[in-house]
């Protein structure tokens, strides 16, 4: 029996350190699907590191790190007074209060600006279209609106990882343990790869591989696990284990 697992790397463009970690995870490891943050200044550099490699690129739409591509005056619900995006912490705090400050129309403006930039950078439309996880239902509503408007393969987000996400006609069960305590990366991968799914379903193992630099340390709460994910992706034992257990690593392009 052949099992399938989709292993994805998010955050290409976040920083130079993250870019180098993702590049190593692709060129010397098992990662084949990569999410690009189109608004980030280092996105172009990250793509250059992957030139000549077969990669399934998606738009990892980001509205909580760095500066928007839209004039901040047109999207005030998303921005701080200094013109940068509101941090993910502000979304979490609003969610706890039962609030969602994102204006859907404003979010659509920025999402479409990032789509335009993605196409400029990659030379193709996203092969999957999703968003950097924040606590805002309105943001994901806007993503879906833009996806339908441009007929893009939308990949939704569920914080209930026991429930599948539908992508095209396939069902994906998300595994993303990197923010949990005592994260054991290889054990998480093995559990995800060996779990029994129906014929039209498989696991989507979401990673954030990267090396650490000053920018990522200043702006992200996810640090050490990024480096561990690079090491796991490049470790020959990982590829050997997947092969020994009949696990095929697929991309979004392989899903019906």
N, C-alpha and C positions, 0 to 999 in steps of 0.2 A: 504493500500500500504506500503510495506517494503522498506525503503531507506537504502542504504549502504554507509559507509564512511570508508576509509582506513586511519588510524591515525598512523603516523610513527615517531619514535624518532631517530634522527641522533646523531652521535659523541660518541658512547660508546668507552671508552678508552682515550678520550681527556685529562681527568684529574680525580683525585680521586673525586673531588666535583661533576663533571658531572656524573661520574659513580653512585654515591649515589643518585643523583636526578633521573636518568633514572631507577634505581632499584626501587625506591619508586613509580615512575610513572607506572611501570609494575606490581609490587607486590601488590600495593594498589590502582591502578588506571586503566585506560582504554587502555594504550598502549600495543600493541601486536606484533608490527613489530619494529625491532631495527637494526640500521646500525652500524657496527663495523669498527673502524679505525685500521686496522691490524698493522700498523707501530708503534703505540704509546705504550710506555712502560706500561701504565696502562690498556691496553686492556684485558690482562689475569685477572687482578683483577676485572674488570667490569663484565666479564663473570662469575666469581665465585659468584658474588653477585646475579646472576640470575639462579644459579644452581637449578634444580628441577622445574623450571617454563617453561610452554609451550610458546616459543617465536619463531617468524619467523625472522631469522637472515639474514641480507644482508651485502655485502661488501660495506662500505662507503669509497671508495678509496680516500686517502688523499695525496696530493703532495704540501701542503702549510703550514704545521705545523710539527715541530719536525724534526727528522732525517729519511732519507730513509733507506730501508732495503737493497738496492743495494749500492755497493761501489760508493761514490759520484764522483769519477774520471771517472766512466763509464756513468754517467748521468749529465754532467756539465750544460746542459740547464735548469735543475730543481733545481740546488743547489747554495747556497751562497758559498763564499770562505771558511767559517768555516765548511762546510759539511752539514749544515742544509738546509732544503727546503727553496726556495724563498718564501717570505710571499705573501699572497693574494693581498696585496697592490701593489706589483710589477707587478702582472698580470693585475690589474685594470689600472695601469699607462701605461703599454704597450698597452692594448686594446684601450685606449684613443688616443694613437699615431698611431693606425692602425697596430700594430705589434703583433706577436704571437711568443714568443721565445722558445716555447716547441718543442723539436725534437720528432716526433712521435715514432721513434724506441727506443729512450731512455725512453720515457714514458711507452712503452710496457714492457721494462725490469723491471721497478719498479712496474707496475701494476701486472705483473705475480709474482714478489717476494711477493707482498702483498697477492695475491691469495693463494700462498703456505702457508704463515703464517696464513691466515684466516682458512684454512683447518686444520692446526695443532692445532689452538686454539679451534675451534668450533667442529671439528670432522666430518664436513660435508661441502659440497660445498655451496656457497651462494644461498639462495632462491630468492634473487634479487641482481643485480650487477650494481652498479652505482658509482658516484663520488661526492666528496665534491665540492660544486659549486665554480669554479674559472672562470675568463674571458679568456678562452683558448679553441678555437675550436679544436686545435690539441690534447689536452688532451682527449677530449670526442671522437675524432676519434680513439685514441689509446685504450680507453676503449672498444669501439665497436669491434675493431680488436681482442682484447684479448677474449672478450665474444664469438665471433664467433669461434675463435680457440679452445676454451674449451667447446663450446656448453652451455654457461651459459645464464640464463634469464636476458638479458640486459635491463636496465631501463634508457632511455635517459633523457636528460635535455633540457628544453625549458625555455627561459627567457620571452617568451610570454605566460603568464599563461591563456590567453583566448583560446589557442590552446591545444588540447589534446596530450598526450604522449601515444604511443601504447606499451603495455606490454602484451606479448603473443598475445592473440586476443582481449584483452580488451583495452578500451580507458580511460585514467586517466587525470582528470583536476586538476592541482596543485593549492593548496592554501598554501601560505607561506608569511604571513604578518608580521612576527616578527621583520623585519628590518625597517618597515615603521614607520612614526611618529604617535604618539597617538594610539599605538597598543592596541586594545581592544580584548583580546584573546577570550572571550566567545562569543562576537558578531561575530567574524570571524568564529568560529566553527559553530555557528547557521546558518550563511549565507551559509557556505559550505555544511552543512548537509541537508539543505532544498531546495537547488537548484535543479531544474528538469534536469535530464540527460536522454539520451536514454538508452535502456535496457542493452546495452553492455558497458556502461560507468558509472564511479562514481568519486567521489572526493578523491584526495590523499592529506590529511592534514599533512603537514610536520612540525614537532616540533623539538625543540632542548632543551629538559628539562635538568635541571642540577642545582646543587648548586654551589656557587662561591667560588673559592679558589685562591691562589696567582697566579698559573699558568694560569688559564683561564682569570683572570683580566689583566695579562701581555701580553697575546697573541691573545685575541679575542675582537672584537668590539661588540659582542652580549653577553650581561651580564644580566641585570635585567629581560628581558623577559624570560630567561631560568628558573628562579625561579618561575615566574608567571605560566609558562607552567606546572611545577611540581604540583603547587597548583591546577590548573584547572583539571589536569589528576586525582588527588586523591580526589577532591571534590565530595562527594556523590550526590550533586545537578547536576553535569555534567552527571553522569550515569543515574540519574532519568530523566533528560531532554531528553536524547537520547532515553530512553525507552518510555517515554510519547509520543514522536513524531515518534515512529516506526523506529528508525535509528539503524541499525545493524553495529557494528564495525567489519570489516573484515581485513584479512591479504593478502599478495601477494599470499599465498598458495590457497586462495579461488578464485583466478582469473583464468579464462579459458585461 
